[in-house]
Amino acid sequence: MRDRLPLALRFYRVASLAVASPVAARVLAWRVKRGKENPSRLGERHGKANLPRPSGPLIWLHGASVGEMLAVIPLIERLRAKDFAVLVTSGTVTSAALAQQRLPAGVLHQFIPLDAPQFVDRFLSHWRPSLALFVESDFWPNLILACADRGVPIILINGRVSERSFNRWRLQPGLITALLRRFDLCLAQSKADAERLGQLGAPHISSIGNLKLDVPAPPVDLLTLRKFKTAIDARAVIAAASTHEGEETAILDAHRQLRANYPSLLTIIAPRHPERGTGIAEAAKAVGFSVALRSRDDVPKPDDEIFVADTLGELGLIYRLAPAVFMGGSLASHGGQNPIEAIRLGAAVVHGPHVWNFAEIYGALDAANGAELVADAAGLMACLRGWLANPTARKALADAGVVTVGKLGGALERTMAALEPYLMQLRLEQRAS
């Protein structure tokens, strides 16, 4: 028998039931205006499916956004290879666009419903998942409780609890414990994550490593790559990837100082949120730079100094063009972005101090001289200047990064091994039916 829900969780369920209909419409309308919702798919946010449920066992994976989805694509490919139907849900328009580009054939995508009981029940009644896999740390109370009430096995994969989130959850220990006890198994990214999950009340935990370390290099269109390489020719190139507000100022200032010695330098800026691209281009023009925008189908011209890559799914192109990459979200206090894809493609990575979302990865890279840690914008400029002046040192750091990432892998195989008993149960149930 399930333990009694804490008062805060009971209040949440009642409140979300009461306000869902009137509030949901206003919230979604506001998000549509800000470009954060797909207006043609708002029904999915109310739990209304626009696709039929496939027959047989259905494995459902949920990840909040782009990073979580990228991390589980190799896992999804493994599940599809075993002939399981797979449904993927996420909560952002960028993740939905990525799903269209990168998910394997036959995998279904829907937006996650808003966390109100009536929307969640509508979603679960249609899809009837056989197994629910939640990615990292997107804990929606009504969704988790409803799955448990229906007897759906729930597994946390690539589980992560940052120090900041851990301290927040400790303010409501009963609430998070009640949710984590509904999970049949929690597969943590690291020992630190496993310890935090255990302290918060998760009963069954295993530390198996980070799936993001097993993500292959991102793809690229070879014709596009050839066109860009021809256009860039022998120019020196640096890139700033997945940048957040404020970080573009640092990279533009670095470019301004570096071009005195490298007048043909090309700086590529790929903002974490592509819709910010026009504003970044305007800021660059305001300080006198010649700017091109990828969203306008531009290719860098000889006199373009700043190229704003304001499109989705083209980091594979950028990392193949730039031998030196600043990983964003790390000078701004956003917890950093995943450096693995850049490293796999041979780029030297520099990052700021705010990398708690990837603390174990960056810690290993920094210790092995496989990435460069800088404290501020001045440190970023000095690092890039050193790499431009000494390509041999840059390549040595990049090579050390590749070796380090290779040693940290293996989480995909361990995740599949942990899931195998549940997959076997689904096969047995399918045969029996």
C-alpha positions as CSV (number, residue, x, y, z in Angstrom):
1,M,0.0,0.0,0.0
2,R,1.3,3.5,-0.9
3,D,2.3,5.7,1.9
4,R,0.1,8.7,2.7
5,L,0.9,11.7,0.6
6,P,2.4,14.7,2.5
7,L,0.2,17.8,2.9
8,A,2.1,19.8,0.3
9,L,1.6,17.2,-2.3
10,R,-2.1,16.8,-1.6
11,F,-2.5,20.5,-1.8
12,Y,-0.7,20.6,-5.1
13,R,-3.0,17.9,-6.6
14,V,-6.2,19.7,-5.5
15,A,-4.9,23.1,-6.6
16,S,-3.7,21.9,-10.0
17,L,-7.1,20.2,-10.6
18,A,-9.1,23.3,-9.7
19,V,-7.1,25.9,-11.7
20,A,-6.0,23.8,-14.7
21,S,-8.7,24.7,-17.2
22,P,-8.9,28.5,-16.7
23,V,-5.2,29.0,-16.0
24,A,-3.9,26.6,-18.7
25,A,-5.4,28.5,-21.6
26,R,-3.9,31.8,-20.5
27,V,-0.5,30.4,-19.8
28,L,-0.4,28.6,-23.1
29,A,-1.5,31.7,-25.0
30,W,1.2,33.7,-23.3
31,R,3.8,31.1,-24.2
32,V,2.6,31.0,-27.8
33,K,3.2,34.8,-28.1
34,R,6.7,34.3,-26.8
35,G,7.4,31.5,-29.3
36,K,7.6,28.9,-26.6
37,E,4.7,26.8,-27.8
38,N,3.7,25.3,-31.1
39,P,0.2,26.7,-31.7
40,S,-0.8,23.8,-33.9
41,R,-0.1,21.3,-31.1
42,L,-1.6,22.9,-28.1
43,G,-4.0,20.0,-27.7
44,E,-1.0,17.8,-26.7
45,R,-0.5,20.1,-23.7
46,H,-4.0,19.2,-22.6
47,G,-3.2,15.5,-23.0
48,K,-5.0,15.1,-26.3
49,A,-3.0,12.8,-28.6
50,N,-2.7,13.5,-32.3
51,L,-1.3,10.1,-33.1
52,P,-2.7,6.6,-32.6
53,R,-1.1,4.3,-30.0
54,P,0.9,1.5,-31.6
55,S,-0.1,-2.1,-30.7
56,G,1.9,-4.1,-28.2
57,P,4.2,-2.9,-25.4
58,L,5.0,0.9,-25.5
59,I,8.1,2.3,-23.8
60,W,7.7,6.0,-22.9
61,L,10.7,8.3,-22.4
62,H,10.3,11.8,-21.1
63,G,13.0,14.5,-21.1
64,A,12.4,18.1,-20.5
65,S,14.4,19.7,-23.3
66,V,17.1,19.4,-26.0
67,G,20.0,18.1,-23.8
68,E,18.0,15.3,-22.3
69,M,16.7,14.2,-25.7
70,L,20.2,14.2,-27.2
71,A,21.4,12.1,-24.3
72,V,18.9,9.3,-24.9
73,I,18.9,9.0,-28.7
74,P,21.4,6.1,-28.6
75,L,19.3,4.4,-25.9
76,I,16.1,4.9,-28.1
77,E,18.0,3.3,-31.0
78,R,18.8,0.3,-28.9
79,L,15.1,0.0,-27.8
80,R,13.9,0.2,-31.4
81,A,16.4,-2.4,-32.5
82,K,14.7,-4.7,-30.0
83,D,11.4,-4.0,-31.8
84,F,9.8,-2.0,-28.9
85,A,7.5,0.8,-29.8
86,V,8.8,4.1,-28.3
87,L,7.0,7.3,-27.4
88,V,9.2,10.4,-26.6
89,T,7.8,13.5,-24.8
90,S,9.4,16.8,-24.2
91,G,8.3,20.3,-23.2
92,T,10.0,22.8,-25.6
93,V,9.6,23.7,-29.2
94,T,13.3,23.4,-29.8
95,S,13.2,19.8,-28.5
96,A,10.3,19.0,-30.8
97,A,12.2,20.4,-33.8
98,L,15.2,18.3,-32.8
99,A,12.9,15.2,-32.4
100,Q,11.9,15.7,-36.0
101,Q,15.5,15.8,-37.1
102,R,17.2,13.2,-35.0
103,L,14.8,10.6,-33.6
104,P,15.0,7.2,-35.2
105,A,12.3,6.2,-37.8
106,G,9.1,5.0,-36.2
107,V,9.6,6.8,-32.8
108,L,6.7,9.0,-31.9
109,H,7.0,12.4,-30.3
110,Q,4.4,14.4,-28.3
111,F,4.5,17.4,-26.1
112,I,4.3,16.5,-22.4
113,P,0.9,17.5,-21.0
114,L,0.6,20.2,-18.4
115,D,0.8,18.7,-14.9
116,A,-2.9,18.7,-14.1
117,P,-4.8,15.5,-13.1
118,Q,-7.3,15.7,-16.0
119,F,-4.6,16.3,-18.6
120,V,-2.4,13.6,-17.3
121,D,-5.2,11.1,-17.1
122,R,-6.2,11.8,-20.7
123,F,-2.6,11.4,-21.8
124,L,-2.1,8.1,-19.9
125,S,-5.5,6.7,-20.9
126,H,-4.6,7.1,-24.6
127,W,-1.0,6.0,-24.6
128,R,-1.2,3.3,-21.8
129,P,2.6,3.1,-21.5
130,S,4.1,-0.3,-20.4
131,L,7.2,1.3,-19.0
132,A,8.0,4.9,-18.2
133,L,11.6,6.3,-18.3
134,F,12.1,9.7,-16.9
135,V,15.4,11.4,-18.0
136,E,17.5,13.3,-15.5
137,S,15.4,15.3,-13.1
138,D,12.0,16.5,-14.6
139,F,9.8,15.4,-11.6
140,W,6.1,16.3,-12.4
141,P,4.1,15.2,-9.3
142,N,0.8,14.4,-10.9
143,L,2.4,12.6,-13.8
144,I,4.5,10.4,-11.5
145,L,1.7,9.7,-9.0
146,A,-0.7,8.8,-11.9
147,C,1.8,6.4,-13.4
148,A,2.3,4.7,-10.1
149,D,-1.4,4.5,-9.4
150,R,-1.9,2.7,-12.8
151,G,0.9,0.3,-12.0
152,V,3.3,1.6,-14.7
153,P,6.9,0.8,-13.8
154,I,8.8,4.1,-13.5
155,I,12.6,4.3,-13.9
156,L,14.8,7.4,-13.6
157,I,17.6,7.2,-16.2
158,N,20.6,9.4,-16.4
159,G,19.4,10.7,-13.0
160,R,20.8,14.0,-11.8
161,V,20.3,16.2,-8.7
162,S,22.5,19.3,-8.7
163,E,23.7,20.7,-5.4
164,R,21.4,23.6,-6.0
165,S,18.3,21.4,-6.6
166,F,19.2,19.2,-3.7
167,N,19.2,22.2,-1.3
168,R,15.8,23.3,-2.7
169,W,14.3,19.8,-2.4
170,R,15.5,19.6,1.2
171,L,13.1,22.4,2.0
172,Q,10.2,20.0,1.2
173,P,11.7,16.6,2.1
174,G,8.3,14.8,2.4
175,L,7.3,15.9,-1.1
176,I,10.3,14.7,-3.0
177,T,10.5,11.5,-0.9
178,A,6.9,10.7,-1.8
179,L,7.7,11.1,-5.5
180,L,11.0,9.2,-5.5
181,R,9.5,6.3,-3.7
182,R,7.2,5.8,-6.7
183,F,10.3,5.0,-8.9
184,D,11.1,1.4,-9.3
185,L,14.7,2.2,-10.0
186,C,16.9,5.3,-10.2
187,L,20.0,5.1,-12.5
188,A,22.3,8.0,-11.4
189,Q,24.9,9.8,-13.5
190,S,27.5,9.8,-10.7
191,K,28.1,8.7,-7.2
192,A,27.3,12.3,-6.0
193,D,24.0,12.2,-7.7
194,A,23.3,8.7,-6.3
195,E,24.1,10.0,-2.8
196,R,21.8,13.0,-3.1
197,L,18.9,10.8,-4.5
198,G,19.4,8.4,-1.5
199,Q,19.3,11.3,1.0
200,L,16.1,12.5,-0.7
201,G,14.4,9.2,-0.2
202,A,14.9,7.2,-3.4
203,P,14.9,3.5,-2.4
204,H,16.6,1.7,-5.3
205,I,19.6,3.5,-6.8
206,S,22.5,2.6,-8.9
207,S,25.4,4.9,-10.1
208,I,26.1,3.9,-13.7
209,G,27.6,6.9,-15.4
210,N,26.4,9.7,-17.7
211,L,24.6,8.8,-21.0
212,K,25.8,12.1,-22.5
213,L,29.3,10.6,-22.6
214,D,28.1,8.0,-25.0
215,V,26.4,10.3,-27.4
216,P,28.1,10.1,-30.9
217,A,29.4,13.1,-32.8
218,P,26.5,15.1,-34.2
219,P,25.8,14.7,-37.9
220,V,26.4,17.2,-40.7
221,D,25.3,17.7,-44.2
222,L,28.4,17.1,-46.3
223,L,27.5,19.5,-49.0
224,T,26.9,22.3,-46.5
225,L,30.2,21.5,-44.8
226,R,32.0,21.6,-48.1
227,K,30.4,24.9,-49.0
228,F,31.3,26.5,-45.6
229,K,34.9,25.2,-45.8
230,T,35.3,26.7,-49.2
231,A,33.9,30.0,-48.1
232,I,36.1,30.2,-45.0
233,D,39.2,28.9,-46.7
234,A,42.3,29.5,-44.6
235,R,40.8,32.0,-42.1
236,A,41.3,31.4,-38.4
237,V,38.0,30.4,-36.8
238,I,36.8,30.4,-33.2
239,A,33.3,29.5,-31.9
240,A,31.1,30.2,-28.9
241,A,28.4,27.4,-28.6
242,S,25.2,27.4,-26.7
243,T,25.7,30.9,-25.3
244,H,23.4,32.6,-22.9
245,E,22.7,36.3,-22.5
246,G,25.9,38.3,-21.5
247,E,28.3,35.7,-22.9
248,E,28.1,37.1,-26.4
249,T,29.5,40.4,-25.0
250,A,32.5,38.5,-23.8
251,I,33.1,36.7,-27.1
252,L,32.6,39.9,-29.1
253,D,35.1,41.8,-26.9
254,A,37.6,38.9,-27.4
255,H,37.1,39.1,-31.2
256,R,37.7,42.9,-31.0
257,Q,41.0,42.4,-29.2
258,L,42.2,39.4,-31.3
259,R,41.5,40.9,-34.7
260,A,44.5,43.3,-34.2
261,N,46.8,40.3,-34.7
262,Y,44.4,38.1,-36.7
263,P,42.6,40.5,-39.1
264,S,40.8,37.7,-41.0
265,L,39.5,36.0,-37.8
266,L,36.0,34.6,-38.1
267,T,34.0,34.2,-34.9
268,I,30.9,31.9,-34.9
269,I,28.3,32.4,-32.2
270,A,25.6,29.8,-31.7
271,P,23.1,31.0,-29.0
272,R,21.5,28.4,-26.8
273,H,18.1,29.8,-27.9
274,P,18.2,30.5,-31.7
275,E,15.5,33.2,-31.4
276,R,18.1,35.5,-29.8
277,G,20.1,35.5,-33.0
278,T,18.8,38.7,-34.5
279,G,19.5,40.6,-31.2
280,I,23.0,39.2,-31.1
281,A,23.6,40.3,-34.7
282,E,22.3,43.8,-33.9
283,A,24.6,44.1,-30.9
284,A,27.6,43.0,-33.0
285,K,26.7,45.5,-35.8
286,A,26.4,48.3,-33.1
287,V,30.1,47.9,-32.2
288,G,31.2,48.0,-35.8
289,F,31.4,44.3,-36.9
290,S,30.3,42.9,-40.2
291,V,27.7,40.2,-39.4
292,A,26.0,37.3,-41.2
293,L,23.1,35.2,-40.0
294,R,22.6,31.5,-40.7
295,S,18.8,31.9,-40.4
296,R,19.0,34.0,-43.6
297,D,20.8,31.1,-45.3
298,D,24.0,33.1,-45.2
299,V,27.5,31.7,-45.7
300,P,30.4,33.7,-44.3
301,K,31.7,36.2,-46.8
302,P,35.4,37.3,-46.8
303,D,34.5,40.5,-45.0
304,D,32.2,39.0,-42.4
305,E,33.7,39.0,-39.0
306,I,30.8,37.5,-36.9
307,F,28.7,34.7,-38.1
308,V,25.5,34.1,-35.9
309,A,24.4,30.5,-36.2
310,D,20.8,31.1,-35.2
311,T,19.4,27.7,-36.4
312,L,18.8,24.4,-34.7
313,G,20.7,21.2,-35.1
314,E,23.8,22.6,-36.8
315,L,26.4,22.3,-34.0
316,G,27.8,19.4,-35.9
317,L,28.7,21.8,-38.6
318,I,30.1,24.4,-36.3
319,Y,32.3,22.0,-34.4
320,R,33.8,20.8,-37.6
321,L,34.7,24.3,-38.7
322,A,36.1,25.7,-35.4
323,P,39.1,24.1,-33.8
324,A,38.6,26.3,-30.6
325,V,35.2,26.4,-28.9
326,F,33.9,28.3,-25.9
327,M,31.1,26.3,-24.2
328,G,28.3,28.7,-23.1
329,G,26.3,28.7,-19.9
330,S,29.5,28.7,-18.0
331,L,30.5,32.4,-17.7
332,A,26.8,33.2,-17.2
333,S,25.5,31.3,-14.2
334,H,23.5,28.6,-16.0
335,G,25.4,25.5,-15.1
336,G,27.2,25.0,-18.3
337,Q,26.5,23.1,-21.5
338,N,27.6,19.6,-22.7
339,P,31.2,19.7,-24.2
340,I,31.2,16.1,-25.4
341,E,30.1,16.6,-29.0
342,A,32.7,19.4,-29.5
343,I,35.4,17.2,-28.1
344,R,34.5,14.2,-30.1
345,L,35.0,16.3,-33.2
346,G,38.4,17.4,-32.2
347,A,37.7,20.9,-30.9
348,A,39.6,22.4,-27.9
349,V,37.1,23.5,-25.3
350,V,37.3,26.4,-23.0
351,H,34.7,27.1,-20.3
352,G,33.8,29.3,-17.4
353,P,33.4,28.3,-13.7
354,H,29.7,27.7,-13.7
355,V,29.4,24.1,-14.8
356,W,27.5,22.4,-12.1
357,N,25.2,20.6,-14.6
358,F,28.3,18.8,-15.9
359,A,30.5,18.9,-12.8
360,E,31.9,15.4,-13.1
361,I,32.6,15.7,-16.8
362,Y,34.4,19.1,-16.6
363,G,36.2,18.0,-13.5
364,A,37.7,15.0,-15.3
365,L,38.5,17.1,-18.4
366,D,40.2,19.9,-16.4
367,A,42.2,17.5,-14.3
368,A,43.5,15.8,-17.5
369,N,44.2,19.1,-19.3
370,G,41.5,18.1,-21.7
371,A,39.6,21.4,-21.4
372,E,40.6,24.9,-20.2
373,L,38.9,26.6,-17.2
374,V,38.8,30.4,-17.2
375,A,37.4,32.7,-14.5
376,D,36.0,35.5,-16.6
377,A,35.9,37.3,-20.0
378,A,39.6,38.4,-19.7
379,G,40.6,34.8,-19.2
380,L,38.6,33.7,-22.2
381,M,40.3,36.2,-24.4
382,A,43.8,35.2,-23.1
383,C,43.0,31.5,-23.7
384,L,41.8,32.0,-27.3
385,R,44.8,34.3,-28.0
386,G,47.2,31.5,-26.7
387,W,45.5,28.9,-28.9
388,L,45.6,31.1,-32.0
389,A,49.3,31.7,-31.4
390,N,50.1,28.1,-30.6
391,P,48.0,25.5,-32.5
392,T,50.2,22.7,-31.2
393,A,49.2,23.4,-27.6
394,R,45.6,23.7,-28.7
395,K,45.7,20.3,-30.4
396,A,47.4,18.7,-27.4
397,L,44.6,19.8,-25.2
398,A,42.0,18.7,-27.7
399,D,43.6,15.3,-28.0
400,A,43.7,15.0,-24.2
401,G,39.9,15.8,-24.2
402,V,39.2,12.9,-26.6
403,V,41.2,10.4,-24.5
404,T,39.4,11.6,-21.3
405,V,35.9,11.3,-22.8
406,G,36.7,7.8,-24.1
407,K,37.6,6.7,-20.5
408,L,34.4,8.0,-19.1
409,G,32.0,6.2,-21.4
410,G,30.0,3.0,-20.9
411,A,26.8,4.3,-19.4
412,L,24.7,3.2,-22.4
413,E,25.7,-0.5,-22.0
414,R,25.1,-0.3,-18.2
415,T,21.7,1.4,-18.7
416,M,20.6,-1.3,-21.1
417,A,21.7,-4.0,-18.7
418,A,19.7,-2.4,-15.9
419,L,16.6,-2.2,-18.1
420,E,16.9,-5.7,-19.4
421,P,14.7,-7.3,-16.6
422,Y,11.9,-4.9,-17.4
423,L,12.2,-5.4,-21.1
424,M,12.1,-9.2,-20.6
425,Q,8.9,-8.7,-18.5
426,L,7.3,-6.8,-21.4
427,R,8.2,-9.6,-23.8
428,L,6.7,-12.2,-21.6
429,E,3.5,-10.2,-21.2
430,Q,3.3,-9.7,-24.9
431,R,3.7,-13.4,-25.6
432,A,1.1,-14.2,-22.9
433,S,-1.4,-11.9,-24.5
